[in-house]
Amino acid sequence: MAETQEQGKKRTPFSAKLPQVSLDDALEPVRALGDLGAPATPHVIAQHLGTSYATNARFRTRLGAAGYYGLIEKQGDKRALTKRAEAVIGGDDGATKARQEAVMSTSFGPVIHSLRGRPVNESAVSLRLQGDYGVPEGSAPSVAQALVGAATQAELISKGSFDAAAIEAAASVMPTETPAPVTPGGNGKTTAGAPKSKSTPDRKERPKQQEEHAEVVVEKERPFVPGVQVIVKVDASTLSPQQIAELVRELRKP
């Protein structure tokens, strides 16, 4: 079952910043990085947690989610804490605001904002994720669970409903654009066809110049000689109309 869920998560479009785990789950590698006191590679962070980056998919998922929440950033091959992460794990007065901005800055933000004031319904959230971001039906429930969990941990949910006031206060960090839904075809790729390039000529088309001037026949005027006629044939397929006119004038000269 766990393997099936992991495969479903991998099919979630990468164009959408959709964490696969809740905010608290994503804090595991963040706190480990804080313990190290300096930027570190994912392998070192995993070692600090007693695991392996190469073999532990759960750790990689949480590390990726931490990036989506804006808690860590890349510095070459290393990861470093952001100011938002320092506020969250520091536990000071700005921790709640930092948590709310972390959630609202992901693609969870527009969905949460549109549901402000409404009772929490994971089934409805799951359907929204499918429609808005192309999340596969099989993995949408787990992503919806992560959304609701993150919103709860960030105090964006109060008394079973999405807290409109708290959500509006953090709305400024929401993504400005919502990715277009992804419609998978039979091979898992998008089915949208590429438009035909206008710069590519149809194979059946031929340049008009070649059609009109493929061959020019000029009867050169000469003194009349009974029984003799001279016809000059010139291949003018590569000549311009001006060049053809000049050629005709030259051939007609006595």
C-alpha positions as CSV (number, residue, x, y, z in Angstrom):
1,M,0.0,0.0,0.0
2,A,2.8,2.4,0.9
3,E,4.5,1.7,-2.4
4,T,1.3,2.4,-4.3
5,Q,0.9,5.7,-2.6
6,E,4.5,6.7,-3.3
7,Q,4.0,6.0,-7.0
8,G,0.9,8.1,-7.0
9,K,2.7,11.0,-5.4
10,K,5.3,10.9,-8.1
11,R,2.7,11.5,-10.7
12,T,1.7,14.8,-9.1
13,P,2.7,17.5,-11.6
14,F,6.0,19.1,-10.6
15,S,4.8,22.5,-11.9
16,A,2.6,22.8,-8.8
17,K,4.3,23.6,-5.5
18,L,2.3,20.9,-3.6
19,P,4.0,19.5,-0.5
20,Q,3.3,15.9,-0.1
21,V,3.5,16.1,3.7
22,S,2.3,18.5,6.4
23,L,4.2,21.4,7.8
24,D,5.4,19.6,10.9
25,D,6.6,16.6,9.0
26,A,8.7,19.0,6.7
27,L,10.3,20.5,9.8
28,E,12.2,17.3,10.6
29,P,15.1,18.0,8.1
30,V,14.8,21.7,8.9
31,R,15.5,21.2,12.6
32,A,18.3,18.8,11.7
33,L,19.9,21.4,9.5
34,G,19.5,23.9,12.4
35,D,21.3,21.5,14.7
36,L,24.2,21.4,12.3
37,G,24.5,25.2,12.5
38,A,25.6,25.6,8.9
39,P,24.6,24.8,5.3
40,A,24.9,21.0,4.6
41,T,24.3,18.6,1.8
42,P,21.2,16.4,1.9
43,H,23.4,13.4,2.6
44,V,24.9,15.0,5.7
45,I,21.4,16.1,6.9
46,A,20.2,12.5,6.5
47,Q,23.2,11.2,8.3
48,H,22.4,13.5,11.2
49,L,19.0,11.9,11.4
50,G,20.5,8.4,11.3
51,T,19.3,7.6,7.8
52,S,20.4,7.6,4.2
53,Y,19.4,10.2,1.6
54,A,19.9,7.6,-1.2
55,T,17.6,5.0,0.2
56,N,15.1,6.8,2.4
57,A,12.3,8.1,0.1
58,R,10.4,9.4,3.2
59,F,13.3,11.7,4.1
60,R,13.6,13.0,0.5
61,T,9.9,13.7,0.4
62,R,10.1,15.7,3.6
63,L,13.2,17.6,2.4
64,G,11.4,18.5,-0.8
65,A,8.4,19.7,1.1
66,A,10.6,21.9,3.3
67,G,11.7,23.6,0.0
68,Y,8.1,24.1,-1.1
69,Y,7.3,25.7,2.3
70,G,10.2,28.1,1.8
71,L,12.1,26.8,4.9
72,I,15.3,25.8,3.1
73,E,17.0,27.0,0.0
74,K,19.8,25.7,-2.2
75,Q,23.3,27.0,-2.0
76,G,25.2,25.0,-4.6
77,D,25.0,21.3,-3.6
78,K,24.1,22.3,0.0
79,R,20.9,23.3,1.7
80,A,20.6,26.4,4.0
81,L,17.9,27.6,6.4
82,T,15.8,30.6,5.3
83,K,14.8,33.4,7.7
84,R,11.3,31.9,7.6
85,A,12.7,28.6,8.9
86,E,14.7,30.4,11.6
87,A,11.5,32.1,12.8
88,V,9.5,28.8,12.8
89,I,12.0,26.7,14.7
90,G,13.1,29.6,16.9
91,G,9.6,29.7,18.5
92,D,9.5,33.4,19.0
93,D,6.6,35.8,18.6
94,G,6.8,35.6,14.8
95,A,6.7,31.8,14.6
96,T,2.9,31.6,13.9
97,K,3.1,34.2,11.2
98,A,6.1,32.4,9.6
99,R,4.1,29.1,9.7
100,Q,1.1,30.7,8.1
101,E,3.2,32.3,5.3
102,A,5.0,28.9,4.8
103,V,1.7,27.2,4.0
104,M,0.1,30.0,2.0
105,S,3.2,30.5,-0.2
106,T,2.7,27.0,-1.6
107,S,0.0,25.9,-4.1
108,F,-2.0,25.1,-1.0
109,G,-2.5,28.8,-0.6
110,P,-5.1,29.5,-3.4
111,V,-7.1,26.5,-2.4
112,I,-7.2,27.5,1.3
113,H,-8.0,31.1,0.4
114,S,-11.0,30.1,-1.8
115,L,-12.3,27.9,1.1
116,R,-11.9,30.6,3.8
117,G,-14.9,30.6,6.2
118,R,-16.0,27.2,5.1
119,P,-16.0,24.0,7.1
120,V,-13.0,21.7,6.5
121,N,-13.9,18.9,4.2
122,E,-11.0,16.7,3.0
123,S,-13.1,15.2,0.2
124,A,-13.8,18.6,-1.3
125,V,-10.2,19.6,-1.0
126,S,-9.2,16.4,-2.8
127,L,-11.5,17.2,-5.7
128,R,-10.2,20.7,-5.9
129,L,-6.6,19.5,-6.1
130,Q,-7.6,17.2,-8.9
131,G,-9.4,19.9,-10.8
132,D,-7.0,22.8,-10.1
133,Y,-3.6,21.1,-10.3
134,G,-4.2,17.8,-12.1
135,V,-3.3,15.7,-9.0
136,P,-4.2,12.1,-9.8
137,E,-7.2,10.6,-8.1
138,G,-5.2,8.0,-6.3
139,S,-2.9,10.4,-4.6
140,A,-5.2,13.4,-4.2
141,P,-6.6,12.2,-0.8
142,S,-3.1,12.0,0.8
143,V,-2.2,15.5,-0.6
144,A,-5.5,16.8,0.8
145,Q,-4.7,15.4,4.1
146,A,-1.3,17.1,4.0
147,L,-3.0,20.4,3.2
148,V,-5.5,20.2,6.1
149,G,-2.7,19.1,8.4
150,A,-0.5,22.0,7.4
151,A,-3.3,24.5,7.7
152,T,-4.2,23.2,11.2
153,Q,-0.5,23.4,12.3
154,A,-0.3,26.9,11.0
155,E,-3.5,28.0,12.8
156,L,-5.3,28.6,9.6
157,I,-8.1,26.4,10.8
158,S,-10.3,27.3,13.8
159,K,-13.3,25.4,15.2
160,G,-13.5,23.1,12.2
161,S,-13.5,25.8,9.6
162,F,-10.8,27.7,7.5
163,D,-10.1,30.8,9.5
164,A,-10.9,33.7,7.1
165,A,-9.1,36.4,9.1
166,A,-5.9,34.4,9.5
167,I,-6.0,33.4,5.8
168,E,-6.5,37.0,4.6
169,A,-3.6,38.2,6.8
170,A,-1.2,35.8,5.0
171,A,-2.8,36.1,1.5
172,S,-0.1,38.4,0.2
173,V,2.5,35.5,-0.1
174,M,0.2,33.3,-2.3
175,P,1.4,32.3,-5.7
176,T,0.2,34.8,-8.3
177,E,-0.5,32.2,-11.0
178,T,-2.2,28.8,-10.8
179,P,-0.7,26.1,-13.0
180,A,-3.0,24.8,-15.7
181,P,-4.4,21.3,-15.0
182,V,-2.4,18.4,-16.5
183,T,-4.4,15.9,-18.5
184,P,-2.5,12.7,-18.8
185,G,-2.8,10.6,-22.0
186,G,-2.4,6.9,-22.3
187,N,1.3,7.1,-21.7
188,G,1.1,9.5,-18.9
189,K,2.1,12.5,-21.0
190,T,0.0,15.6,-21.7
191,T,-2.2,15.2,-24.7
192,A,-2.2,18.8,-25.9
193,G,-1.0,18.8,-29.5
194,A,1.7,21.2,-30.7
195,P,0.4,23.8,-33.1
196,K,1.7,23.6,-36.6
197,S,4.5,26.1,-37.2
198,K,3.6,28.7,-39.7
199,S,7.2,29.0,-40.8
200,T,7.2,25.5,-42.1
201,P,6.0,25.4,-45.7
202,D,3.7,22.7,-46.9
203,R,5.6,20.0,-48.9
204,K,3.1,20.3,-51.7
205,E,3.6,24.1,-52.0
206,R,6.1,25.4,-54.6
207,P,7.4,29.0,-54.8
208,K,5.3,31.0,-57.1
209,Q,8.3,32.3,-58.9
210,Q,9.3,28.8,-60.0
211,E,5.8,28.0,-61.1
212,E,5.5,31.1,-63.3
213,H,9.1,31.2,-64.6
214,A,10.2,27.5,-64.8
215,E,11.2,27.9,-68.4
216,V,11.3,30.9,-70.7
217,V,11.2,30.5,-74.5
218,V,12.5,33.4,-76.6
219,E,12.3,33.5,-80.3
220,K,15.2,35.7,-81.3
221,E,14.6,38.0,-84.2
222,R,16.9,37.3,-87.1
223,P,16.9,38.2,-90.8
224,F,14.4,36.0,-92.6
225,V,15.9,32.9,-94.0
226,P,13.4,30.6,-95.7
227,G,13.1,27.2,-93.9
228,V,15.2,28.3,-90.9
229,Q,13.9,29.1,-87.4
230,V,16.0,29.6,-84.2
231,I,14.5,29.0,-80.8
232,V,16.5,29.7,-77.6
233,K,15.4,27.9,-74.4
234,V,16.7,29.2,-71.1
235,D,16.2,27.6,-67.6
236,A,15.0,30.6,-65.6
237,S,13.8,28.8,-62.5
238,T,16.4,30.5,-60.3
239,L,16.1,34.0,-61.9
240,S,14.1,36.9,-60.6
241,P,11.5,38.6,-62.9
242,Q,13.9,41.5,-63.3
243,Q,16.8,39.2,-64.4
244,I,14.5,37.4,-66.9
245,A,13.4,40.7,-68.4
246,E,17.1,41.8,-68.8
247,L,17.9,38.4,-70.4
248,V,15.1,38.8,-72.9
249,R,16.3,42.3,-73.9
250,E,19.8,40.9,-74.5
251,L,18.6,38.1,-76.6
252,R,16.4,40.3,-78.8
253,K,19.3,42.6,-79.7
254,P,20.3,42.2,-83.4
